[in-house]
Amino acid sequence: MTRTVYVNGEYLPEHEAKVSIFDRAFLMADGVYEVTSVLEGKLIDFAGHAKRLERSLTELDMRAPCTTDELLEIHRELVRVNDIDEGLVYLQITRGAPGDRDFVFPDPETTEPTIVLFTQNKPGLADSPAAKTGLKIVTIEDQRWGRRDIKTVQLLYPSMGKMMAKKAGCDDAWMVEDGFVTEGTSNNAYIVKGNKIITRALSNDILHGITRAAVLRFAREAQMEVEERNFSVEEAKSADEAFVTSASAFVMPVVEIDGAALGDGTPGRRSLRLREIYLEESLKAAI
């Protein structure tokens, strides 16, 4: 079945969807994005994603092409017409296509933003086999730009990081700066020591994860201690457990870092419990 996608106000078959070669995202990576998970046909954490999108647009002085309510209706319509039970809705907003290439931002009064949304069907998203075996992680130098808190489409280095991990026979990479882990290539990173969850504090250095915020809230409600601070690779290797969070992976256990097994080399009890809690509570609040 051909997917229906959304481009600048129109619902189209995916093979008919087009954007200009002068679009700023294509030429300058001048765009932001969000990914919202769908479980049981409902959107997970939509309000959080919409709020972060608004922040990203504001930080880049980019105009929103529609309201949050309109965005919600577009999401719901794409889920409906594409019959998504479990999957993802990808949204990208760019500064638009001014008609020619220029480093200077185009006049927002004369250049409309580009907005694109599409779905990805992911049966079994909540029951991922990887959650039962855990991820193997390799660490790499963090070479991204300084505003990682803005969810932009500048994803080349994270893509390179995933390829580095693949070549090393691992599942993903954690990026390291000044000896401390910043985050994963497409997720926030955590270690567990006893009953304590440790993760890097929010700043310009990491993405302000929507799933991160929910998981830390649930951890505190479950009487786990949360400590937001930097942690080194060596500290991570000696941790009892580790895990990552993202909109598409939820809570995913990590069992190995740079060849060093964590605990007994299987997903940790607290990581699995947090995944269970997150899925249960997020489904209750899904829209």
N, C-alpha and C positions, 0 to 999 in steps of 0.2 A: 504494500500500500504506500502511495506517495505521501510524504509528510506535508502537512500544511504549516507554513511559517508565517511570520508577521514582519512586514517591512514598511516602515513609514506610513502607517495607517491602513495597510492592506493585508488581508489574509490571502496567501498565494500558495500554489503547489511549489515545493522546494526548487524544482528545475526552472521555475519562472522568476525566482527571486534574484534581484540584481541591485548592486550599489555602484556608485561612480568610481572610476579609477582615481579620481581626485579626492576621494574621501580621506579625511585627515587621519583616520585610524590606519588606513592602508599606507599612507605616506609618512606619518609621523608617530604612529602608535598613540594617537591623540584620542583616546576613548577609555571608557570605564565599563565594567561588566559586573554581573551578579549571576549566581547559579542557585536556584531554589530546588530542593528535593521534593518529590511527589511520592507519597505513600498512601495506599488505598484511595488513590484518586484525589488526594487532598494535598495542599501546599504546606510544607513544613517551615516554620519560622519566617513566613513571608514578611511580617511587620519589621523584623530585624533587618532583613535584606533590603527592604525599601528604605529604611532609615539610613543604613550604611551607603546605599546608592546616592541618597540626597547629600550625604556628607562628601562623598567622592566628587560629585558634580560641583559642590560648593568650593572644595579645595582647588579645583582646576578652573574655577570661574566659567563653568559650562552650564548652559541653559537646559533645564529639564523639558523634554518634548511633550510630556503629559503629566497628569496628576497621579498620585498614588492610587486613588480609586480606579482610575482608568487603567493603570498598569495591572492592578489586581484582576480586572475583568478580562484583559488580554491574556494573562496567565491562565485564568480559568477556561477561557474559550479554547486556547491551544491544547490544554489537557483534555478537554471534552472532545474536540474534533479529531485529535490524534489517539484517543482512547488510551490514555496513559494511566495505568494503575500504579506502577512503580517506575520511577524515572526521574528526569531532570528537566527543568526549564532554564535555558540559557538566555540571558538578556545582555545586549551590548548597546551602549549609547555613545556616539562620537560627536565631535564638534561640527561634523557635516562636510559637505563637498562644495567649497567656494568657487570651483571652476578652473582653478589653476593651483600650482604648488607654490607655497610661500611659508617661511618660518613664522611669520607674524600671524597671530590669530585672526581669523576673518571676523567681520562685523556681525555680531549675533542678531542684529536687526534685519540683516539681508541674507544670512546663511542659516538655514534650518538645521537643527541637529539631525543626525541619522539614528534611527532606532530599529533594532533587529531583535527578534525573539524566535527561538526554535526549541523543540522538545527532543529529548533522547529517551527512548524506551529502554528501561533497565530492569527486566524481570529478575526477582531475587535480590534486589538492592539491599533490603533490610537483613536478608539471611546470607550475607556474603561468606563464601568459604574462607576468605582471607582472615576473617575475624576468629575463626576456629584454629588457625595455624599461626597467625601473627606475621608481622612484616620484618624483613631483614633490611637494615638501614646502613648506608655508607655515609660518611661525613665529607663535605666538600667546602671549599672557601666560598663565602657569600660575596658575590661580585655584583649585586644588583644596585640600582640607584638608591638614593637616600630617603625617598618617600614611599616606603613599602606599605604604609598605612592606607594609602589610596589604592583602591582595587582597580588598577589600570590594566589595559590589554598588553602591557610590556612583559610578555611571558617567555621571551627567548631564553634567558638564563635558567629559569626554572625548567624549561624543556630540556636544555642541555644537561641540567642536573639529573633529571630522570634518565637520560641516556647514559650518563656516567654510572648511575646505579645499575642500570640494565647490563652494561658492559662488565660490571664487577660481580654480576650474578646476584644482585640484591633487588629489592622491590621499590625502594625510594631512597632519597637523600635528605639529610639534615644539613642545613647551611650553617657555617661557623664564622664568626667575626670576633677578632681579638681573643680567641680562645674559648668563646662562649657560643652555645647554640642559639641561633636566632629563631628559625622555624624550618619546617619541611618545605619541599618544592611547591606544594599546593595544600598545606595544612599547618596547623599549630602543633608544637611539640611539647611533650610533658614527660616527667619522670615521677616515679612513686618510691618513696622511702617510708616504710612502715605504713602509717595511716595518713601520710602527708603527700599531697599532690603539689608538685613544683613545676612552675611554668614561667616563662619570661613575662615581665610586666609590659603593659601596653605602652607604646611609644611610636615614633616614626619608623622604628626598626622592624616592626612586624605588622602583619595584617590584623586588624581588630576583628577576630573571627566571631561570627554570629553563633556558630555551634560552640565555640570556646566559651562565650558568655553563658550560654545555657548549661553546659556541662559543669562549669565551675559553680554555678548556682545550685545545681543538683548535688554536686559533691558536698557542698557545705550543708545542705539539707539532710544528707545521709551521714552527717557527723564526721566527715572527713575534713582534715585540716588542709587549707589551701595556702600556699606561699608563692607569691608572684615575685620572682627574682631571676637573675641570670644563673645558668648552670653550665659547667664545662663538659666537654666530651668525656673526660675521665670520670667525672661525677656521674654522668649518665651511664657509663659502662658498669659502674658499681651499684647502680640502683636496683631495687627489688623488681620493679616493673617499669615499663614505658608505654606510651601510646601517643597517637595523633588524633586530631579532630578536624573535620571539614564537613561541609554541607552534603557532600556525596559519599563520604566514608563514615560519617557519624563519629563513633569512637572506635578506633582501630588499634589493637594491641601491637606493640613492637617487641620482638623476642631476641633481636641481635643487633648490635651496633659495631661496625667495623670488625666483624668477625668474633666479637665477644658476646657470648650468650648471657642473657639476663635471667637471673634465677635459675630455674631448671630448663630454660629454653622453650617454654610454652607460654601462651597468653596468661597474664596475671589475673588473679581473682578480682582485684579492684577494677582493673580495666574492663573486664567482661561485665562486671556489675554496673559500671557507669554506662556502658553501651546499652545494657538492658533498660536501665532507668531512663536514659535519654530517649530511646525509641518509644517506650511506654508513655512518657509524659508529653513528648512532642506530638504524638498521634492524638492525644486528648485535646491538644490546643490547635491542631491543624485546621485549615479553613478551605 
